[in-house]
Amino acid sequence: MSLKQLQVKLRRIAEVQMAQDPAHDIAHLDRVWANAHRIALDENRDDPSRANLRVLIAGAYLHDLVNLPKDHPERETASRLSAEKSEPILEGLGYSASEIAAAQHVIEAHSFSAGLPANSLEALILRDADRLDALGAIGIARTFMVAGTIDRPLCDADDPFAANRPLDDQTWSIDHWHLKLLKLPGDMATDKGRKIARKRARLMLAYLRQLAKEMDTELPDHWADLLK
């Protein structure tokens, strides 16, 4: 089965079986696969077999089969449950036992919440690919889509950019950018992922500066310091 045929089948399965929300939908899976494929091609430039694209595309389309909200008390279990749910799907698509095990590791290890080490190149690539979708223009949009679903306000009206208060991303959406998202470029495992992440993070910083301007305030230096 060609990679394109696999994509069609996996996409169709995910549409039916994945619990979707505005920030975790089929379009998200398509973007993650596009990111992963782009990174894999860079990793495979000297050795086309270095990253297994069959394993990678399975991880890209099945990593959010079980999707729990950001504020769910058992969110860290979602990637493990997704990996378990992927096994019969991949068996039905003709994946070997070793490919299934590799894909399940990719799925389990992608999650920031789960905190599991990524022990394969494919797992590192998918982790980077998924995190890239939290950055840039799409990352800005997804931040506010998630915030809307859990009723989390944009920022503290009295101190929107935490100039004189502790950061708190359980209360304010923008604080999540400082505590997690703008740090992602430094956590990328691949050269290509890191390069893309830095470019997207700079766009987010430009957005924050414009947001501060429209609020008649200034963005504190500690935000820009994250990208140095």
N, CA and C atoms as a LAMMPS dump frame, in Angstrom:
ITEM: TIMESTEP
0
ITEM: NUMBER OF ATOMS
684
ITEM: BOX BOUNDS ff ff ff
-5.0000000000000000e+02 5.0000000000000000e+02
-5.0000000000000000e+02 5.0000000000000000e+02
-5.0000000000000000e+02 5.0000000000000000e+02
ITEM: ATOMS id mol type element x y z
1 1 1 N 0.846 -1.195 0
2 1 2 C 0 0 0
3 1 3 C 0.883 1.247 0
4 2 1 N 0.61 2.164 -0.894
5 2 2 C 1.419 3.381 -0.975
6 2 3 C 1.148 4.295 0.214
7 3 1 N 2.044 5.242 0.42
8 3 2 C 1.88 6.201 1.51
9 3 3 C 0.6 7.013 1.327
10 4 1 N 0.303 7.399 0.099
11 4 2 C -0.912 8.167 -0.173
12 4 3 C -2.158 7.343 0.131
13 5 1 N -2.146 6.061 -0.223
14 5 2 C -3.282 5.193 0.083
15 5 3 C -3.453 5.035 1.59
16 6 1 N -2.333 4.894 2.297
17 6 2 C -2.385 4.814 3.758
18 6 3 C -2.977 6.083 4.352
19 7 1 N -2.57 7.216 3.823
20 7 2 C -3.086 8.487 4.324
21 7 3 C -4.6 8.558 4.178
22 8 1 N -5.109 8.159 3.029
23 8 2 C -6.556 8.19 2.788
24 8 3 C -7.276 7.301 3.794
25 9 1 N -6.757 6.099 4.015
26 9 2 C -7.408 5.156 4.928
27 9 3 C -7.316 5.628 6.376
28 10 1 N -6.13 6.057 6.789
29 10 2 C -5.951 6.522 8.161
30 10 3 C -6.789 7.765 8.441
31 11 1 N -6.849 8.648 7.494
32 11 2 C -7.635 9.875 7.649
33 11 3 C -9.113 9.553 7.824
34 12 1 N -9.603 8.615 7.021
35 12 2 C -11.006 8.221 7.101
36 12 3 C -11.314 7.575 8.453
37 13 1 N -10.41 6.73 8.917
38 13 2 C -10.589 6.08 10.218
39 13 3 C -10.593 7.118 11.336
40 14 1 N -9.656 8.054 11.284
41 14 2 C -9.576 9.084 12.321
42 14 3 C -10.831 9.948 12.35
43 15 1 N -11.371 10.258 11.19
44 15 2 C -12.595 11.063 11.123
45 15 3 C -13.729 10.411 11.892
46 16 1 N -13.782 9.089 11.838
47 16 2 C -14.863 8.342 12.483
48 16 3 C -14.574 8.104 13.961
49 17 1 N -13.332 7.771 14.293
50 17 2 C -13.027 7.279 15.637
51 17 3 C -12.479 8.326 16.597
52 18 1 N -11.961 9.429 16.087
53 18 2 C -11.363 10.43 16.964
54 18 3 C -12.421 11.35 17.556
55 19 1 N -12.313 11.599 18.855
56 19 2 C -13.172 12.588 19.506
57 19 3 C -12.599 13.968 19.194
58 20 1 N -13.257 14.706 18.307
59 20 2 C -12.702 15.966 17.822
60 20 3 C -13.185 17.159 18.645
61 21 1 N -12.31 18.168 18.73
62 21 2 C -12.703 19.47 19.255
63 21 3 C -12.131 20.512 18.293
64 22 1 N -12.453 21.793 18.471
65 22 2 C -12.023 22.786 17.48
66 22 3 C -10.517 22.84 17.236
67 23 1 N -9.71 22.485 18.227
68 23 2 C -8.257 22.548 18.063
69 23 3 C -7.63 21.193 17.756
70 24 1 N -8.412 20.128 17.887
71 24 2 C -7.921 18.776 17.614
72 24 3 C -8.906 18.099 16.675
73 25 1 N -8.75 18.41 15.392
74 25 2 C -9.666 17.898 14.379
75 25 3 C -8.858 17.299 13.234
76 26 1 N -9.536 16.935 12.17
77 26 2 C -8.84 16.329 11.037
78 26 3 C -7.816 17.292 10.436
79 27 1 N -8.139 18.563 10.411
80 27 2 C -7.189 19.549 9.88
81 27 3 C -5.901 19.569 10.704
82 28 1 N -6.029 19.401 12.013
83 28 2 C -4.842 19.311 12.877
84 28 3 C -3.995 18.104 12.485
85 29 1 N -4.642 16.962 12.261
86 29 2 C -3.901 15.757 11.878
87 29 3 C -3.197 15.951 10.538
88 30 1 N -3.886 16.587 9.597
89 30 2 C -3.267 16.859 8.291
90 30 3 C -2.024 17.733 8.447
91 31 1 N -2.121 18.743 9.309
92 31 2 C -0.973 19.642 9.504
93 31 3 C 0.182 18.918 10.194
94 32 1 N -0.15 18.083 11.179
95 32 2 C 0.896 17.33 11.873
96 32 3 C 1.614 16.395 10.903
97 33 1 N 0.849 15.723 10.035
98 33 2 C 1.478 14.857 9.05
99 33 3 C 2.342 15.672 8.087
100 34 1 N 1.861 16.815 7.643
101 34 2 C 2.653 17.66 6.741
102 34 3 C 3.956 18.091 7.413
103 35 1 N 3.865 18.483 8.689
104 35 2 C 5.069 18.857 9.44
105 35 3 C 6.023 17.675 9.574
106 36 1 N 5.459 16.52 9.948
107 36 2 C 6.275 15.326 10.163
108 36 3 C 6.957 14.882 8.872
109 37 1 N 6.21 14.918 7.778
110 37 2 C 6.767 14.506 6.49
111 37 3 C 7.906 15.443 6.088
112 38 1 N 7.704 16.723 6.307
113 38 2 C 8.733 17.711 5.968
114 38 3 C 10.01 17.478 6.781
115 39 1 N 9.842 17.218 8.071
116 39 2 C 11.003 16.96 8.926
117 39 3 C 11.677 15.649 8.538
118 40 1 N 10.857 14.616 8.271
119 40 2 C 11.408 13.302 7.912
120 40 3 C 12.218 13.366 6.623
121 41 1 N 11.743 14.113 5.657
122 41 2 C 12.492 14.251 4.404
123 41 3 C 13.859 14.883 4.659
124 42 1 N 13.9 15.821 5.593
125 42 2 C 15.179 16.437 5.946
126 42 3 C 16.08 15.433 6.66
127 43 1 N 15.506 14.66 7.584
128 43 2 C 16.281 13.655 8.31
129 43 3 C 16.766 12.539 7.386
130 44 1 N 15.99 12.254 6.333
131 44 2 C 16.305 11.148 5.42
132 44 3 C 17.123 11.572 4.199
133 45 1 N 17.6 12.803 4.186
134 45 2 C 18.239 13.306 2.966
135 45 3 C 19.491 12.503 2.591
136 46 1 N 20.188 11.95 3.586
137 46 2 C 21.379 11.145 3.296
138 46 3 C 21.102 9.646 3.351
139 47 1 N 19.985 9.278 3.981
140 47 2 C 19.606 7.864 4.101
141 47 3 C 18.085 7.778 4.089
142 48 1 N 17.485 7.447 2.948
143 48 2 C 16.023 7.451 2.801
144 48 3 C 15.282 6.502 3.741
145 49 1 N 15.995 5.575 4.352
146 49 2 C 15.336 4.616 5.239
147 49 3 C 15.492 4.973 6.716
148 50 1 N 16.101 6.109 6.997
149 50 2 C 16.399 6.456 8.391
150 50 3 C 15.125 6.607 9.226
151 51 1 N 14.17 7.363 8.737
152 51 2 C 12.873 7.502 9.42
153 51 3 C 11.831 6.705 8.648
154 52 1 N 11.106 5.845 9.348
155 52 2 C 10.095 4.984 8.734
156 52 3 C 8.809 5.787 8.529
157 53 1 N 8.483 6.08 7.286
158 53 2 C 7.326 6.927 6.999
159 53 3 C 6.007 6.22 7.274
160 54 1 N 5.976 4.891 7.172
161 54 2 C 4.747 4.152 7.511
162 54 3 C 4.434 4.301 9.001
163 55 1 N 5.44 4.187 9.814
164 55 2 C 5.264 4.369 11.256
165 55 3 C 4.873 5.811 11.557
166 56 1 N 5.512 6.733 10.885
167 56 2 C 5.287 8.155 11.143
168 56 3 C 3.881 8.597 10.749
169 57 1 N 3.393 8.136 9.606
170 57 2 C 2.054 8.55 9.178
171 57 3 C 0.985 7.937 10.076
172 58 1 N 1.245 6.729 10.58
173 58 2 C 0.312 6.122 11.534
174 58 3 C 0.237 6.966 12.802
175 59 1 N 1.396 7.382 13.3
176 59 2 C 1.413 8.223 14.492
177 59 3 C 0.727 9.557 14.273
178 60 1 N 0.95 10.145 13.104
179 60 2 C 0.368 11.456 12.813
180 60 3 C -1.153 11.415 12.817
181 61 1 N -1.729 10.371 12.252
182 61 2 C -3.193 10.326 12.124
183 61 3 C -3.906 9.649 13.293
184 62 1 N -3.163 8.942 14.143
185 62 2 C -3.821 8.23 15.243
186 62 3 C -3.41 8.754 16.621
187 63 1 N -2.586 9.791 16.692
188 63 2 C -2.07 10.219 17.998
189 63 3 C -3.122 10.868 18.885
190 64 1 N -4.215 11.339 18.309
191 64 2 C -5.274 11.97 19.111
192 64 3 C -6.581 11.173 19.071
193 65 1 N -6.495 9.86 18.901
194 65 2 C -7.716 9.045 18.893
195 65 3 C -8.508 9.251 20.178
196 66 1 N -7.803 9.329 21.293
197 66 2 C -8.422 9.675 22.578
198 66 3 C -7.904 11.057 22.942
199 67 1 N -8.796 12.017 22.994
200 67 2 C -8.408 13.405 23.239
201 67 3 C -9.181 13.939 24.438
202 68 1 N -8.466 14.195 25.525
203 68 2 C -9.099 14.72 26.735
204 68 3 C -8.806 16.212 26.856
205 69 1 N -9.759 16.999 27.352
206 69 2 C -9.567 18.453 27.451
207 69 3 C -8.343 18.831 28.281
208 70 1 N -7.825 20.023 28.04
209 70 2 C -6.631 20.509 28.74
210 70 3 C -6.801 20.469 30.257
211 71 1 N -8.025 20.708 30.722
212 71 2 C -8.255 20.768 32.16
213 71 3 C -8.783 19.459 32.732
214 72 1 N -8.732 18.367 31.956
215 72 2 C -9.208 17.068 32.432
216 72 3 C -8.179 16.47 33.399
217 73 1 N -8.62 15.923 34.548
218 73 2 C -7.667 15.397 35.536
219 73 3 C -6.853 14.198 35.052
220 74 1 N -7.319 13.503 34.017
221 74 2 C -6.592 12.332 33.511
222 74 3 C -6.02 12.572 32.112
223 75 1 N -5.755 13.822 31.784
224 75 2 C -5.263 14.156 30.45
225 75 3 C -3.966 13.427 30.101
226 76 1 N -3.12 13.189 31.102
227 76 2 C -1.827 12.558 30.815
228 76 3 C -1.963 11.116 30.334
229 77 1 N -3.155 10.518 30.466
230 77 2 C -3.361 9.136 30.012
231 77 3 C -3.821 9.062 28.56
232 78 1 N -4.145 10.184 27.948
233 78 2 C -4.762 10.175 26.616
234 78 3 C -3.87 9.533 25.56
235 79 1 N -2.571 9.809 25.592
236 79 2 C -1.697 9.248 24.555
237 79 3 C -1.559 7.736 24.706
238 80 1 N -1.531 7.251 25.938
239 80 2 C -1.472 5.799 26.148
240 80 3 C -2.745 5.136 25.646
241 81 1 N -3.89 5.741 25.931
242 81 2 C -5.165 5.194 25.466
243 81 3 C -5.256 5.24 23.943
244 82 1 N -4.727 6.293 23.347
245 82 2 C -4.702 6.385 21.882
246 82 3 C -3.836 5.278 21.289
247 83 1 N -2.696 5.016 21.92
248 83 2 C -1.806 3.958 21.439
249 83 3 C -2.492 2.6 21.502
250 84 1 N -3.201 2.347 22.594
251 84 2 C -3.923 1.078 22.726
252 84 3 C -5 0.951 21.649
253 85 1 N -5.704 2.024 21.416
254 85 2 C -6.791 2.013 20.434
255 85 3 C -6.273 1.858 19.006
256 86 1 N -5.02 2.218 18.784
257 86 2 C -4.458 2.152 17.431
258 86 3 C -4.125 0.73 16.989
259 87 1 N -3.914 -0.174 17.932
260 87 2 C -3.417 -1.516 17.581
261 87 3 C -4.315 -2.262 16.595
262 88 1 N -5.616 -2.436 16.881
263 88 2 C -6.452 -3.154 15.906
264 88 3 C -6.582 -2.423 14.57
265 89 1 N -6.51 -1.114 14.601
266 89 2 C -6.575 -0.334 13.356
267 89 3 C -5.378 -0.666 12.468
268 90 1 N -4.2 -0.654 13.062
269 90 2 C -2.984 -0.904 12.293
270 90 3 C -2.884 -2.361 11.852
271 91 1 N -3.378 -3.273 12.685
272 91 2 C -3.433 -4.68 12.267
273 91 3 C -4.291 -4.821 11.017
274 92 1 N -5.423 -4.119 11.012
275 92 2 C -6.33 -4.174 9.869
276 92 3 C -5.751 -3.572 8.606
277 93 1 N -4.762 -2.701 8.769
278 93 2 C -4.111 -2.07 7.614
279 93 3 C -2.859 -2.827 7.17
280 94 1 N -2.609 -3.965 7.804
281 94 2 C -1.491 -4.8 7.383
282 94 3 C -0.146 -4.441 7.968
283 95 1 N -0.133 -3.673 9.04
284 95 2 C 1.132 -3.353 9.696
285 95 3 C 1.674 -4.586 10.412
286 96 1 N 2.984 -4.744 10.405
287 96 2 C 3.617 -5.851 11.125
288 96 3 C 3.613 -5.557 12.622
289 97 1 N 3.894 -6.588 13.422
290 97 2 C 3.923 -6.41 14.872
291 97 3 C 4.976 -5.379 15.28
292 98 1 N 6.128 -5.401 14.616
293 98 2 C 7.184 -4.439 14.958
294 98 3 C 6.794 -3.019 14.56
295 99 1 N 6.108 -2.878 13.435
296 99 2 C 5.643 -1.551 13.01
297 99 3 C 4.584 -1.014 13.971
298 100 1 N 3.704 -1.897 14.426
299 100 2 C 2.659 -1.479 15.371
300 100 3 C 3.287 -1.012 16.677
301 101 1 N 4.246 -1.784 17.184
302 101 2 C 4.921 -1.393 18.424
303 101 3 C 5.625 -0.045 18.26
304 102 1 N 6.254 0.149 17.116
305 102 2 C 6.946 1.417 16.858
306 102 3 C 5.962 2.574 16.785
307 103 1 N 4.836 2.352 16.111
308 103 2 C 3.815 3.402 15.993
309 103 3 C 3.194 3.717 17.347
310 104 1 N 2.969 2.69 18.163
311 104 2 C 2.396 2.924 19.487
312 104 3 C 3.343 3.749 20.354
313 105 1 N 4.641 3.497 20.24
314 105 2 C 5.594 4.32 20.995
315 105 3 C 5.553 5.771 20.517
316 106 1 N 5.479 5.953 19.201
317 106 2 C 5.382 7.3 18.633
318 106 3 C 4.172 8.03 19.215
319 107 1 N 3.037 7.334 19.279
320 107 2 C 1.797 7.932 19.775
321 107 3 C 1.911 8.258 21.261
322 108 1 N 2.402 7.31 22.051
323 108 2 C 2.512 7.53 23.496
324 108 3 C 3.463 8.67 23.833
325 109 1 N 4.596 8.719 23.121
326 109 2 C 5.656 9.661 23.489
327 109 3 C 5.442 11.071 22.957
328 110 1 N 4.436 11.273 22.095
329 110 2 C 4.264 12.61 21.507
330 110 3 C 3.761 13.622 22.525
331 111 1 N 3.09 13.143 23.553
332 111 2 C 2.328 14.02 24.44
333 111 3 C 3.205 14.772 25.434
334 112 1 N 3.009 16.082 25.505
335 112 2 C 3.682 16.906 26.508
336 112 3 C 3.2 16.506 27.899
337 113 1 N 1.901 16.242 28.02
338 113 2 C 1.299 15.933 29.318
339 113 3 C 1.787 14.609 29.881
340 114 1 N 2.005 13.616 29.002
341 114 2 C 2.412 12.288 29.459
342 114 3 C 3.837 12.284 29.998
343 115 1 N 4.694 13.136 29.446
344 115 2 C 6.06 13.243 29.939
345 115 3 C 6.922 12.02 29.697
346 116 1 N 6.646 11.268 28.623
347 116 2 C 7.411 10.058 28.322
348 116 3 C 8.58 10.381 27.394
349 117 1 N 9.716 9.687 27.548
350 117 2 C 10.845 9.931 26.642
351 117 3 C 10.563 9.396 25.244
352 118 1 N 11.031 10.092 24.24
353 118 2 C 10.91 9.639 22.849
354 118 3 C 12.175 8.868 22.501
355 119 1 N 12.037 7.563 22.289
356 119 2 C 13.2 6.697 22.126
357 119 3 C 13.454 6.254 20.689
358 120 1 N 12.841 6.909 19.735
359 120 2 C 13.089 6.591 18.326
360 120 3 C 13.08 7.885 17.525
361 121 1 N 13.688 7.845 16.353
362 121 2 C 13.681 9.03 15.498
363 121 3 C 12.257 9.409 15.124
364 122 1 N 11.426 8.406 14.824
365 122 2 C 10.037 8.685 14.449
366 122 3 C 9.291 9.381 15.586
367 123 1 N 9.547 8.957 16.824
368 123 2 C 8.891 9.587 17.976
369 123 3 C 9.344 11.035 18.14
370 124 1 N 10.625 11.281 17.935
371 124 2 C 11.142 12.648 18.021
372 124 3 C 10.54 13.53 16.933
373 125 1 N 10.419 12.976 15.735
374 125 2 C 9.851 13.742 14.622
375 125 3 C 8.393 14.082 14.894
376 126 1 N 7.611 13.098 15.342
377 126 2 C 6.189 13.379 15.576
378 126 3 C 6.006 14.366 16.714
379 127 1 N 6.829 14.244 17.74
380 127 2 C 6.738 15.196 18.848
381 127 3 C 6.984 16.613 18.336
382 128 1 N 8.021 16.791 17.541
383 128 2 C 8.293 18.112 16.959
384 128 3 C 7.139 18.568 16.076
385 129 1 N 6.627 17.659 15.253
386 129 2 C 5.562 18.008 14.302
387 129 3 C 4.299 18.451 15.018
388 130 1 N 3.947 17.757 16.088
389 130 2 C 2.747 18.109 16.848
390 130 3 C 2.934 19.446 17.556
391 131 1 N 4.104 19.676 18.105
392 131 2 C 4.362 20.923 18.823
393 131 3 C 4.437 22.115 17.877
394 132 1 N 4.869 21.879 16.654
395 132 2 C 4.867 22.973 15.674
396 132 3 C 3.463 23.502 15.44
397 133 1 N 2.465 22.647 15.591
398 133 2 C 1.087 23.086 15.359
399 133 3 C 0.561 23.94 16.506
400 134 1 N 1.353 24.082 17.567
401 134 2 C 1.002 24.988 18.663
402 134 3 C 1.666 26.346 18.497
403 135 1 N 2.412 26.526 17.407
404 135 2 C 3.16 27.761 17.18
405 135 3 C 2.703 28.457 15.906
406 136 1 N 3.124 29.702 15.744
407 136 2 C 2.811 30.45 14.532
408 136 3 C 1.363 30.901 14.469
409 137 1 N 0.917 31.224 13.271
410 137 2 C -0.448 31.728 13.087
411 137 3 C -1.478 30.708 13.535
412 138 1 N -1.249 29.435 13.19
413 138 2 C -2.211 28.408 13.591
414 138 3 C -2.166 28.198 15.1
415 139 1 N -0.987 28.35 15.691
416 139 2 C -0.876 28.226 17.138
417 139 3 C -1.644 29.309 17.873
418 140 1 N -1.6 30.526 17.344
419 140 2 C -2.377 31.623 17.927
420 140 3 C -3.863 31.282 17.891
421 141 1 N -4.329 30.834 16.733
422 141 2 C -5.744 30.488 16.588
423 141 3 C -6.135 29.355 17.528
424 142 1 N -5.29 28.327 17.625
425 142 2 C -5.623 27.172 18.46
426 142 3 C -5.625 27.537 19.941
427 143 1 N -4.731 28.429 20.355
428 143 2 C -4.725 28.882 21.749
429 143 3 C -6.094 29.406 22.152
430 144 1 N -6.663 30.241 21.3
431 144 2 C -7.92 30.879 21.659
432 144 3 C -9.115 29.954 21.452
433 145 1 N -8.989 28.992 20.529
434 145 2 C -10.048 27.986 20.403
435 145 3 C -10.127 27.139 21.667
436 146 1 N -8.964 26.711 22.161
437 146 2 C -8.934 25.913 23.391
438 146 3 C -9.439 26.745 24.566
439 147 1 N -8.986 27.986 24.662
440 147 2 C -9.418 28.854 25.759
441 147 3 C -10.931 29.016 25.771
442 148 1 N -11.522 29.135 24.592
443 148 2 C -12.971 29.282 24.51
444 148 3 C -13.713 28.054 24.995
445 149 1 N -13.156 26.873 24.715
446 149 2 C -13.85 25.645 25.118
447 149 3 C -13.795 25.424 26.623
448 150 1 N -12.793 25.994 27.293
449 150 2 C -12.689 25.797 28.745
450 150 3 C -12.924 27.104 29.515
451 151 1 N -13.496 28.095 28.828
452 151 2 C -13.876 29.365 29.468
453 151 3 C -12.7 30.044 30.178
454 152 1 N -11.553 30.083 29.512
455 152 2 C -10.374 30.716 30.103
456 152 3 C -10.159 32.085 29.455
457 153 1 N -10.153 33.17 30.238
458 153 2 C -10.005 34.517 29.672
459 153 3 C -8.652 34.731 29
460 154 1 N -8.602 35.764 28.158
461 154 2 C -7.379 36.104 27.437
462 154 3 C -6.243 36.456 28.388
463 155 1 N -6.49 37.418 29.283
464 155 2 C -5.413 37.895 30.147
465 155 3 C -5.988 38.642 31.34
466 156 1 N -5.124 38.934 32.282
467 156 2 C -5.464 39.748 33.443
468 156 3 C -5.554 41.204 32.989
469 157 1 N -6.712 41.807 33.11
470 157 2 C -6.909 43.174 32.623
471 157 3 C -5.992 44.178 33.319
472 158 1 N -5.636 43.922 34.571
473 158 2 C -4.802 44.861 35.32
474 158 3 C -3.308 44.701 35.027
475 159 1 N -2.911 43.511 34.614
476 159 2 C -1.498 43.247 34.31
477 159 3 C -1.451 42.151 33.24
478 160 1 N -1.799 42.496 32
479 160 2 C -2.014 41.472 30.967
480 160 3 C -0.804 40.604 30.657
481 161 1 N 0.409 41.146 30.805
482 161 2 C 1.606 40.397 30.418
483 161 3 C 2.516 40.08 31.608
484 162 1 N 1.903 40.016 32.785
485 162 2 C 2.6 39.569 33.998
486 162 3 C 3.882 40.353 34.267
487 163 1 N 3.763 41.674 34.194
488 163 2 C 4.917 42.516 34.517
489 163 3 C 5.207 42.485 36.015
490 164 1 N 4.125 42.401 36.814
491 164 2 C 4.278 42.469 38.272
492 164 3 C 3.427 41.434 38.993
493 165 1 N 3.233 40.299 38.374
494 165 2 C 2.473 39.217 39.013
495 165 3 C 3.047 37.883 38.541
496 166 1 N 2.793 36.81 39.289
497 166 2 C 3.251 35.488 38.839
498 166 3 C 2.466 35.043 37.604
499 167 1 N 3.126 34.346 36.713
500 167 2 C 2.445 33.774 35.553
501 167 3 C 1.511 32.659 36.013
502 168 1 N 0.342 32.584 35.38
503 168 2 C -0.661 31.593 35.78
504 168 3 C -1.475 31.174 34.564
505 169 1 N -1.053 30.098 33.905
506 169 2 C -1.769 29.684 32.693
507 169 3 C -2.99 28.827 32.978
508 170 1 N -3.27 28.583 34.257
509 170 2 C -4.534 27.941 34.608
510 170 3 C -5.664 28.965 34.691
511 171 1 N -5.29 30.233 34.69
512 171 2 C -6.277 31.311 34.768
513 171 3 C -6.3 32.162 33.507
514 172 1 N -5.12 32.453 32.93
515 172 2 C -5.021 33.373 31.795
516 172 3 C -4.404 32.674 30.585
517 173 1 N -5.055 32.798 29.438
518 173 2 C -4.607 32.111 28.218
519 173 3 C -3.228 32.562 27.756
520 174 1 N -2.996 33.866 27.743
521 174 2 C -1.729 34.392 27.237
522 174 3 C -0.543 33.904 28.072
523 175 1 N -0.752 33.691 29.359
524 175 2 C 0.343 33.219 30.209
525 175 3 C 0.89 31.881 29.729
526 176 1 N 0.046 31.082 29.08
527 176 2 C 0.471 29.774 28.566
528 176 3 C 1.557 29.933 27.505
529 177 1 N 1.515 31.027 26.785
530 177 2 C 2.551 31.274 25.773
531 177 3 C 3.922 31.395 26.435
532 178 1 N 3.967 32.111 27.563
533 178 2 C 5.238 32.319 28.258
534 178 3 C 5.702 31.034 28.935
535 179 1 N 4.788 30.354 29.599
536 179 2 C 5.153 29.177 30.383
537 179 3 C 5.475 27.96 29.53
538 180 1 N 4.9 27.89 28.32
539 180 2 C 5.12 26.703 27.493
540 180 3 C 5.446 27.009 26.035
541 181 1 N 4.539 27.684 25.331
542 181 2 C 4.628 27.728 23.874
543 181 3 C 5.891 28.403 23.357
544 182 1 N 6.262 29.543 23.914
545 182 2 C 7.44 30.251 23.418
546 182 3 C 8.751 29.574 23.827
547 183 1 N 8.653 28.55 24.662
548 183 2 C 9.831 27.756 25.025
549 183 3 C 10.009 26.544 24.114
550 184 1 N 8.999 26.247 23.306
551 184 2 C 9.056 25.052 22.467
552 184 3 C 10.224 25.034 21.476
553 185 1 N 10.603 26.162 20.867
554 185 2 C 11.746 26.096 19.939
555 185 3 C 12.998 25.495 20.575
556 186 1 N 13.229 25.781 21.837
557 186 2 C 14.397 25.238 22.526
558 186 3 C 14.28 23.772 22.864
559 187 1 N 13.062 23.229 22.794
560 187 2 C 12.832 21.819 23.112
561 187 3 C 12.756 20.932 21.877
562 188 1 N 12.852 21.523 20.69
563 188 2 C 12.747 20.723 19.473
564 188 3 C 13.95 19.783 19.343
565 189 1 N 13.674 18.573 18.866
566 189 2 C 14.714 17.546 18.791
567 189 3 C 15.403 17.485 17.437
568 190 1 N 14.772 18.03 16.406
569 190 2 C 15.332 17.96 15.051
570 190 3 C 15.742 19.349 14.572
571 191 1 N 16.723 19.387 13.702
572 191 2 C 17.186 20.674 13.177
573 191 3 C 16.079 21.396 12.413
574 192 1 N 15.381 20.665 11.552
575 192 2 C 14.309 21.273 10.759
576 192 3 C 13.18 21.755 11.662
577 193 1 N 12.806 20.944 12.641
578 193 2 C 11.755 21.341 13.567
579 193 3 C 12.118 22.599 14.326
580 194 1 N 13.37 22.673 14.762
581 194 2 C 13.835 23.846 15.517
582 194 3 C 13.81 25.107 14.657
583 195 1 N 14.225 24.973 13.413
584 195 2 C 14.249 26.119 12.501
585 195 3 C 12.839 26.653 12.258
586 196 1 N 11.898 25.749 12.001
587 196 2 C 10.51 26.164 11.765
588 196 3 C 9.921 26.768 13.032
589 197 1 N 10.206 26.143 14.178
590 197 2 C 9.652 26.61 15.451
591 197 3 C 10.113 28.024 15.777
592 198 1 N 11.371 28.316 15.548
593 198 2 C 11.884 29.663 15.84
594 198 3 C 11.187 30.715 14.986
595 199 1 N 10.987 30.402 13.726
596 199 2 C 10.308 31.345 12.835
597 199 3 C 8.877 31.588 13.304
598 200 1 N 8.188 30.522 13.679
599 200 2 C 6.795 30.666 14.121
600 200 3 C 6.701 31.385 15.46
601 201 1 N 7.652 31.136 16.349
602 201 2 C 7.639 31.807 17.649
603 201 3 C 7.874 33.307 17.495
604 202 1 N 8.717 33.69 16.548
605 202 2 C 8.94 35.127 16.304
606 202 3 C 7.657 35.809 15.836
607 203 1 N 6.87 35.109 15.042
608 203 2 C 5.584 35.669 14.613
609 203 3 C 4.668 35.88 15.819
610 204 1 N 4.675 34.921 16.748
611 204 2 C 3.842 35.046 17.945
612 204 3 C 4.285 36.215 18.803
613 205 1 N 5.592 36.417 18.893
614 205 2 C 6.103 37.544 19.667
615 205 3 C 5.681 38.868 19.032
616 206 1 N 5.693 38.926 17.708
617 206 2 C 5.234 40.131 17.008
618 206 3 C 3.755 40.377 17.291
619 207 1 N 2.978 39.297 17.341
620 207 2 C 1.554 39.421 17.67
621 207 3 C 1.385 39.989 19.081
622 208 1 N 2.173 39.492 20.026
623 208 2 C 2.066 39.968 21.403
624 208 3 C 2.415 41.45 21.508
625 209 1 N 3.402 41.873 20.759
626 209 2 C 3.768 43.304 20.781
627 209 3 C 2.626 44.164 20.24
628 210 1 N 1.982 43.692 19.182
629 210 2 C 0.843 44.427 18.634
630 210 3 C -0.323 44.409 19.611
631 211 1 N -0.538 43.262 20.256
632 211 2 C -1.606 43.157 21.253
633 211 3 C -1.361 44.141 22.394
634 212 1 N -0.13 44.208 22.864
635 212 2 C 0.207 45.149 23.931
636 212 3 C -0.039 46.59 23.492
637 213 1 N 0.32 46.896 22.257
638 213 2 C 0.113 48.246 21.724
639 213 3 C -1.37 48.601 21.716
640 214 1 N -2.201 47.65 21.298
641 214 2 C -3.64 47.907 21.242
642 214 3 C -4.252 48.011 22.63
643 215 1 N -3.558 47.478 23.64
644 215 2 C -4.01 47.588 25.026
645 215 3 C -3.394 48.801 25.717
646 216 1 N -2.655 49.605 24.932
647 216 2 C -2.015 50.814 25.449
648 216 3 C -1.028 50.491 26.572
649 217 1 N -0.241 49.441 26.339
650 217 2 C 0.799 49.073 27.294
651 217 3 C 2 48.566 26.504
652 218 1 N 2.999 48.047 27.199
653 218 2 C 4.183 47.508 26.542
654 218 3 C 4.387 46.061 26.958
655 219 1 N 4.991 45.299 26.063
656 219 2 C 5.312 43.911 26.373
657 219 3 C 6.604 43.878 27.186
658 220 1 N 6.57 43.333 28.403
659 220 2 C 7.79 43.277 29.219
660 220 3 C 8.91 42.501 28.52
661 221 1 N 10.14 42.868 28.83
662 221 2 C 11.298 42.256 28.168
663 221 3 C 11.387 40.756 28.398
664 222 1 N 10.827 40.269 29.508
665 222 2 C 10.997 38.842 29.807
666 222 3 C 10.296 37.95 28.78
667 223 1 N 9.388 38.508 27.989
668 223 2 C 8.772 37.725 26.911
669 223 3 C 9.756 37.527 25.762
670 224 1 N 10.369 38.6 25.307
671 224 2 C 11.339 38.505 24.212
672 224 3 C 12.565 37.7 24.621
673 225 1 N 12.9 37.731 25.913
674 225 2 C 14.068 36.994 26.396
675 225 3 C 13.93 35.491 26.161
676 226 1 N 12.702 35.003 26.054
677 226 2 C 12.482 33.571 25.835
678 226 3 C 13.036 33.097 24.5
679 227 1 N 13.151 33.996 23.527
680 227 2 C 13.594 33.612 22.188
681 227 3 C 15.063 33.925 21.935
682 228 1 N 15.768 34.351 22.951
683 228 2 C 17.193 34.668 22.776
684 228 3 C 18.036 33.401 22.853
